[in-house]
Amino acid sequence: MTTPEGPLRRAAVAGTWYPGSRAALASEVDAYLDAASPDLPRDSVRGLVAPHAGLMYSGPIAAWGYRSVQGEAVDLAVLVGPSHRLAFEGVALYARGAWDTPLGPAPIAKDAADAILAATPVVHVSEAAHHGEHSLEMQLPFLRRVLPDTPIVPLLMGLQTPETVAALGDGLAAALAGKRVLLVASSDLSHYLDSRAAGRMDRQVLDLVSAFDEQGLMRLLKTRPDHACGGGPVAAVMRAARALGARDARVLRYGDSGDVSGDKTAVVGYMAAAFGTFA
């Protein structure tokens, strides 16, 4: 199916990873947002890190990031996430049309997508790479509630090499200079350790994000990529956010899937973080 502006990407995990009806989805997302209370200056956030697991598990953490930008004036949201289904070099861009959601379609910011494509050769157009992938789709329920009129640019990172991370971060900064943009990195943390072991492993990522140290994060992930499935997207967003004026980083919330399931023997770690100017 297509929109007047291009293809309409159908939601891949609506009705399974999150509610498939408008009313149920809005109610769940709003409950998570109402329970979140990030203490950040208004209109200060330029980038976020948010998890991408099933909404009932990661939603309470993701809400802390999205609550910090609720109702702000933003020209576009650029989403950067990892590819779980396909391995490929570079970064796959969904360049036109819209992404469908139970809360209404999220249109692609085509001019910004074209500018990013022109800014770095590491980005290429591939709608097929996005089919069935959940890492960016799981951000849309929150974006459609907190920034309902904001168009998106979806970017899916394949092999998370240091070269790809640096090229994407620099390309985003060059293409988006002068725009009021929200950068969103999609990532979960450790997978299927017991809660204490997960907390120890995840603390290494939390400390590097808090220090705004994307190079340190990439050094960690080079030897231990299991620390964060979207570590490359996180580092790229950190690099771009800094170039676009962010000076501070803050971890807003941390938790794991056992907080919801009650099973602390094999958990997935989740973080919400923000980049901006908070002093």
N, C-alpha and C positions, 0 to 999 in steps of 0.2 A: 504494500500500500504506500502511496505517496501523499505528501502535502503539496500545497501550491509552490513551496520553496524547495521540495526535494523529497527523499524517502522518509518514511516514518518507521523508526525502529520500534518494533513491538517489545514490550516488557518481557523479559525472560523468566523472572522469578516472582512476579506478582501472583499472589494466591498461595505461595509456598513459603518464601523467605519473609514476606510481609503481606498484610491483608490485601486482597484483590479488589475490594470495594472502596469507593471514595470515603464514605462515612466511617467505616471501620479504620481505615488507614489514617485519616485525619485525627480521629479520636486518640489512637495510640501514639502518634507522633506528638500531638499536643500535650498529652500526659507526660511524656518524657521531657518536653521543653519546659513545662510548668515546674517540674521537679529540679531543673538545673538552675544554678545561680553563679555563673562565672563573674568574677569581680574584675572587669576590664573597663578602661575608659571607653566611652561611646565613640563610635566611628574611628576606632584605632586598629582594627584587625585587617591585615592584608592577606593572611594565609592561615589555613587550618590543616590539621591532621585529624582524620576521622576513620573509625573502623568500618568493616563491610560484611560482618557476619549477619545471620538472621536477625531481624529487627528486634525481636524480644530479648535477644542476648546482648547485642552491641548498641542498640538504640539508647539505653540509659546513659551510656558513655558518650556516644556521638552527640547527643543533645547538648552537652556542655559546650562544645565548639559552636554548634549552630545557633544556640541561644545568644551567643556573643555578637552575632551579626544580624539578628532578627530585626527586620524593618529598616535596615540601613540602605543608603542610596548606592547601588552597585551597578556598573555598566554591564558586567558579564561575570560569570563564574567559570573558571578553567579547572576541569577535573582531570587529575592524573592518577592512574591506578595501574596495578600489575595485571598482566595476562595470566590467568590460571589454566586456560584451555589450550593455548597455542604458544609455541616457541618461535620467535622471529627476532630479527635484528631491528633496532631502532624503535620508533614510536608510531603507533597507528592512530591516525586522526579520522574521526567521523566528521566530515567537513560541511554537510548541508542537511536541510530538512529539520527533523525534530525527533525527540525520544518520547514515546508514549508512556504515561503513568496513570494510575487510577485517579490522580489529582489533576489531570489535564496534561497536555503535551508540553514538554520543555523544548523550545525552539533552539536551533543552533545559531550562534552568532557567526554568520558566514564571513563577514569582513574580517573579524578577528581570527577566525580559522585560517583564512587565506594569508593573513599577515604572519601567523606562526609558521605556516607551511613555507613561506618565502624566506623566513628568518634563519632557518636551520635545515640542512639536508638530512638530519637525523629523523625528521618527521616525514611520514608518507601517508597518503590517503588509503584507507582500507576499511570499508564498512564491514566486510566479512569478519575481520578480527574481533569485532565487537559483538557479534551474534552469540548469544548464550552466556556472555561474560557478566558476572555480577558485581565486580568491584566498583564500577562507576554507577551502575544502576542503584545500588544501595544508598547512594548519596541523595538521590532525587526526592524521596519522600520528605526529607528535611528541607531541601532547597525549595521545593514547591510550597512549603508552609512558611518559611522565614523570608524568602525572597521570591515571591510567586511570579513576578514579572521579569525576572532576570534571565536572559538567554545563557546558554552554556556552550563550552567547547570541550568535547570529550577526547582525551588522549590516553591511549593504552600502551604501557611500556612492555616490550618483550624482554629480551636479554638485558639484565640490569647492570650493564658495564659502567665503570667510571667515566668512560668517554661519552656514552649515551647520556648519563646523568648530567655531566657538565654542559654538553651541547644543548640539551633541552632547557636546562636552567637559564643559560645565556640567551638562547633563542626566545624564550618566553619574555625575558626582561627586555630584549630589543623590540619585540613585536608589540608589547603591551605598555610601553612607556607612555605616560600621559593619560592613561585610562584609569578609572576607578574600578579595579578588578579584585575579585576574591579568588585566590588560588586554593584548591583543595587537593590534598594528597590522601589517597585511600590506602589504608594498611591495617592489618591485624598484627599482633606481635607473636609471642611464642605459641606453639601448638602442642597440645596433648601431653604436657608435663603435669605433675601434681602442682597444686597452687603455690606451695612454698618455692619449689624449684622454678616455676614460671615467674614468680615475683623477682627472684634473684636474677634470672636471665633478662627479664624485661627492664629491670632497673638500669642496665647498661645503656639501653636505647633511650629511656626516659632522661637519664643524665646528659647524654649527648644532645638530645633535642632541647632540653632546658638551657644548655650552654650555647645553643645556636651553632653547633659545630657539625656542619654537613660533611666536611672532609673526614672528621673522626668517625662519623657514622658509616661512611663508605669503607673506611679501613676495617671497621668491625665486621661489616657485612661481607667483605672479601673473604674472610676466614670463617665467618659464621652466618651464612645467609638465612639460617633458620630463626634468627632473632626477629625478623620482620619480613613478611611476604611482599610488602610494598615499600621496602626500605629505599630502593632506588627512586620511586616517585616522591617519597618524603624528602630525600636529599635534594632532588631537583627543585621541589617547591621551596625548600629553605634557601637554596641558592638564588632562585628568581625573586623571592620575597625580599631578600636582603638587597639585591640590586635595585628593586623598585621602592626602596626606602624603609623597609622594616629594620628596626634596631634591636628588638627584644623578642625573646621566645618564652613561652610559659606552658607547662603541662597543666591542663585544667582538671583532668580526671583520669584515673586509672582503675581498672577492674578486670575481672575475668568472667568467663561463662558460668563458672560455678556459683557466682553471686546470684544468678537467676535459677540455675538448674538444681543447686544444692549439692552437686557432685564435684568435689574438690580434688578428685584423684586424677583427672585428665581434662585440663582446661585450655581455653584459648584466651590469650591476653589482649586487652583493648586499651587504647589511649586516645584521649582528645587533647590536642595542643593547638596553640595559636601563635602567630608571628605578626608583629606590628611594632607600634611605639607606645609603650605602656607606662613609662616613667612620668 
